[in-house]
Amino acid sequence: MYKNIPGYAWLFTKNDSINIGIGQFIPYQKFVKQEINLINTFKSYFNLLKQQKLIPDYLRIGKLRGGCIPISTLKQTYSDRAIICGDAAGFINPISGGGIQFAMISAENAAIIIDDAFKNDNFKSSFLSKYQNLWMKEFGKDFQTLIRFSRIYLLQAERFIKIASKDKRLGKIMLNYLYGTTHLYENRKRLLLYYFIDRIKDAFGLI
């Protein structure tokens, strides 16, 4: 929600470079009253990072690149002699815009099915459909839960982060999910319960 834009800004460090950017969730633009210029907002964020001494003062903005990412999966991620993984399949976290976790899991699933396809010399759509069953079992329900949860989260991101940082139960569920040690779908009811209880507490200044 940098500059009240539904989305988030980031700073990722790499071995010999850094990735700085800002993303906006287009479906929620209607809830923002001011006109949004992402380039100017990015420049503002870049200067803020300098002010906070998070990047060197001599650093200059390089070539700006932008693009759109999907936030819903393809209905079918397989065809004759083809399996679709990661971003291409729409495996993007609708809350964070990230997709590395889903990309890695779907790639592992694809490798299993492809190996099986070679062993059976069968690359037909009907055989490769087992790939979709695998990723649905691995993270399909979590992904559907994220899409539903995003409708609440995206417009209240700052408040949610504030609450999660003070409620160990809520924070633990989210951290365990991010580390891949738990499924969000299995904890969806507890997650919503803790969140709404904390919202009530927050309203009365108890959190």
Backbone torsions as a table, in degrees:
resi	resn	phi	psi	omega
1	MET	NA	30.2	177.2
2	TYR	-60.8	130.2	-176.9
3	LYS	58.6	27.7	178.1
4	ASN	66.2	24.3	177.8
5	ILE	-93.1	126.2	176.8
6	PRO	-61.6	108.6	-176.1
7	GLY	152.8	-151.6	177.4
8	TYR	-159.9	157.9	177.0
9	ALA	-109.0	152.1	-175.4
10	TRP	-141.1	162.1	174.0
11	LEU	-142.9	105.2	-179.7
12	PHE	-107.4	125.3	177.7
13	THR	-90.3	142.5	177.5
14	LYS	-126.1	-176.5	-176.5
15	ASN	-60.2	-48.6	-176.0
16	ASP	-130.8	19.3	178.9
17	SER	-159.7	174.4	175.4
18	ILE	-132.8	150.4	179.3
19	ASN	-113.5	116.9	179.9
20	ILE	-119.1	134.0	-179.1
21	GLY	-162.3	177.0	176.7
22	ILE	-146.1	139.3	-177.9
23	GLY	-127.2	147.9	-178.8
24	GLN	-125.3	136.9	175.6
25	PHE	-89.4	103.9	-174.1
26	ILE	-56.6	-42.8	-177.8
27	PRO	-58.4	-19.8	-177.0
28	TYR	-102.3	8.3	-179.9
29	GLN	-63.4	-29.6	-178.2
30	LYS	-64.3	-17.4	-179.8
31	PHE	-88.7	-4.6	-179.0
32	VAL	-103.4	125.5	-173.8
33	LYS	-76.6	-39.0	-175.4
34	GLN	-79.6	156.5	176.7
35	GLU	-73.8	137.2	-174.5
36	ILE	-105.2	126.9	173.2
37	ASN	-121.3	103.2	-173.1
38	LEU	-65.1	-33.0	-179.8
39	ILE	-65.0	-47.5	178.6
40	ASN	-65.6	-36.5	178.5
41	THR	-66.0	-39.5	177.5
42	PHE	-62.6	-43.7	179.2
43	LYS	-61.7	-38.8	177.5
44	SER	-63.8	-43.1	179.4
45	TYR	-65.8	-39.8	178.2
46	PHE	-59.7	-45.1	179.1
47	ASN	-67.2	-35.9	177.7
48	LEU	-62.6	-40.4	178.7
49	LEU	-62.0	-36.4	177.1
50	LYS	-67.9	-43.4	179.7
51	GLN	-60.7	-36.2	-179.3
52	GLN	-86.8	5.4	177.2
53	LYS	61.2	31.5	178.6
54	LEU	-90.9	-17.1	173.9
55	ILE	-136.3	155.0	-178.6
56	PRO	-61.9	146.1	-178.1
57	ASP	-65.8	-27.2	-177.6
58	TYR	-80.1	-8.4	-176.3
59	LEU	-65.4	137.8	178.5
60	ARG	-120.3	153.8	179.1
61	ILE	-71.3	128.1	178.6
62	GLY	-89.0	-150.3	-179.8
63	LYS	-72.8	124.9	-179.8
64	LEU	-84.5	135.8	178.2
65	ARG	-130.5	142.4	179.9
66	GLY	-139.4	169.2	179.5
67	GLY	-178.3	174.0	178.8
68	CYS	-109.2	144.2	176.2
69	ILE	-123.1	144.3	-179.1
70	PRO	-76.7	153.4	176.7
71	ILE	-126.6	25.4	173.4
72	SER	-149.2	148.8	-175.0
73	THR	-82.1	158.2	171.6
74	LEU	-67.5	146.9	178.7
75	LYS	-66.1	-31.9	179.1
76	GLN	-134.9	121.9	-175.4
77	THR	-106.8	26.0	179.4
78	TYR	-150.3	158.6	175.1
79	SER	-159.2	-174.1	176.0
80	ASP	-61.1	122.3	176.5
81	ARG	60.9	25.2	-178.8
82	ALA	-147.6	137.5	173.7
83	ILE	-133.6	134.8	-175.9
84	ILE	-112.0	129.8	-176.2
85	CYS	-122.0	169.3	169.1
86	GLY	54.5	-140.8	-176.7
87	ASP	-57.6	-37.3	-177.7
88	ALA	-60.8	-29.5	179.4
89	ALA	-88.8	-6.7	-178.9
90	GLY	88.0	21.8	-179.4
91	PHE	-83.3	70.3	-178.6
92	ILE	-118.1	130.8	177.3
93	ASN	-63.1	115.8	-176.0
94	PRO	-70.2	-8.2	178.5
95	ILE	-94.8	-44.9	-176.1
96	SER	-102.2	-19.8	-175.2
97	GLY	82.7	-2.2	179.3
98	GLY	-85.2	160.4	-178.9
99	GLY	-149.8	9.7	-175.7
100	ILE	-61.7	-44.2	-178.5
101	GLN	-59.8	-48.3	-179.5
102	PHE	-67.1	-35.7	-179.7
103	ALA	-64.5	-43.4	-178.5
104	MET	-67.0	-43.4	-179.3
105	ILE	-66.4	-45.0	-179.1
106	SER	-65.6	-33.6	177.2
107	ALA	-66.3	-40.1	176.8
108	GLU	-64.2	-42.0	177.5
109	ASN	-61.9	-42.7	179.9
110	ALA	-63.0	-41.4	-179.6
111	ALA	-61.4	-39.4	179.3
112	ILE	-62.9	-46.9	-177.8
113	ILE	-70.4	-39.3	178.8
114	ILE	-63.6	-43.0	177.2
115	ASP	-59.6	-43.1	178.9
116	ASP	-65.6	-35.9	179.9
117	ALA	-65.3	-40.1	177.6
118	PHE	-66.1	-41.5	179.5
119	LYS	-62.0	-34.2	-178.2
120	ASN	-99.5	-1.5	-177.8
121	ASP	49.1	48.3	-178.0
122	ASN	-137.2	111.0	-178.7
123	PHE	-118.6	24.4	179.3
124	LYS	-77.1	156.6	-179.3
125	SER	-55.9	-40.3	-178.3
126	SER	-62.3	-33.0	179.1
127	PHE	-79.9	-43.0	-177.6
128	LEU	-72.5	-9.9	178.7
129	SER	-62.1	-19.1	178.2
130	LYS	-61.7	-24.3	178.0
131	TYR	-61.3	-45.3	-179.4
132	GLN	-64.5	-35.5	176.9
133	ASN	-63.0	-37.1	-178.4
134	LEU	-66.9	-51.8	-176.7
135	TRP	-69.5	-30.1	175.4
136	MET	-63.4	-39.1	178.7
137	LYS	-69.0	-37.2	-177.1
138	GLU	-73.0	-50.4	-174.3
139	PHE	-144.2	6.0	-177.6
140	GLY	-58.6	-47.8	-179.8
141	LYS	-67.9	-36.2	176.2
142	ASP	-62.0	-41.8	-178.1
143	PHE	-64.2	-43.4	178.2
144	GLN	-63.5	-37.6	177.7
145	THR	-65.0	-40.8	178.4
146	LEU	-61.7	-40.8	-179.7
147	ILE	-62.8	-43.8	178.8
148	ARG	-66.9	-42.4	-177.5
149	PHE	-66.8	-31.2	-177.6
150	SER	-62.4	-27.4	-179.8
151	ARG	-65.0	-28.1	176.6
152	ILE	-87.6	-44.8	-169.9
153	TYR	-68.7	-48.0	-168.6
154	LEU	-58.3	-33.1	-179.3
155	LEU	-89.2	-5.7	-178.3
156	GLN	-134.2	32.5	-172.5
157	ALA	-58.2	-47.4	-176.9
158	GLU	-62.9	-41.6	180.0
159	ARG	-66.3	-39.8	179.7
160	PHE	-63.4	-44.3	180.0
161	ILE	-62.4	-41.4	178.2
162	LYS	-60.1	-46.6	-178.6
163	ILE	-67.0	-45.3	-178.4
164	ALA	-63.5	-30.1	-179.3
165	SER	-73.5	-19.1	-178.1
166	LYS	-106.1	-15.7	179.2
167	ASP	-107.0	107.4	-175.8
168	LYS	-62.4	-33.9	-179.1
169	ARG	-65.1	-47.6	-179.1
170	LEU	-66.8	-44.9	-179.7
171	GLY	-62.2	-38.3	-178.5
172	LYS	-65.2	-41.3	178.7
173	ILE	-60.8	-46.6	-178.3
174	MET	-66.9	-40.7	179.7
175	LEU	-67.0	-42.3	178.9
176	ASN	-62.7	-35.8	177.4
177	TYR	-67.8	-44.1	-179.6
178	LEU	-62.4	-33.1	179.1
179	TYR	-85.1	-0.8	176.2
180	GLY	76.4	20.0	-177.6
181	THR	-100.8	-2.5	179.1
182	THR	-149.7	161.4	178.7
183	HIS	-102.5	131.3	-179.0
184	LEU	-64.8	-37.0	-178.0
185	TYR	-59.0	-40.6	-177.6
186	GLU	-70.0	-20.3	-177.5
187	ASN	-112.2	11.9	-172.8
188	ARG	-61.2	-40.2	-177.7
189	LYS	-68.9	-42.2	178.0
190	ARG	-65.1	-40.5	-178.9
191	LEU	-59.5	-48.5	179.9
192	LEU	-67.1	-38.9	179.6
193	LEU	-62.3	-50.0	179.4
194	TYR	-59.7	-41.5	-176.4
195	TYR	-64.3	-47.9	-177.9
196	PHE	-69.0	-34.4	175.2
197	ILE	-63.6	-43.4	179.6
198	ASP	-67.6	-32.3	176.4
199	ARG	-62.6	-40.6	178.6
200	ILE	-65.2	-44.8	178.4
201	LYS	-61.0	-41.4	-179.0
202	ASP	-64.1	-37.7	179.4
203	ALA	-62.5	-30.6	-179.8
204	PHE	-98.9	10.2	177.5
205	GLY	70.6	26.9	-178.2
206	LEU	-98.6	3.5	178.9
207	ILE	-136.1	NA	NA
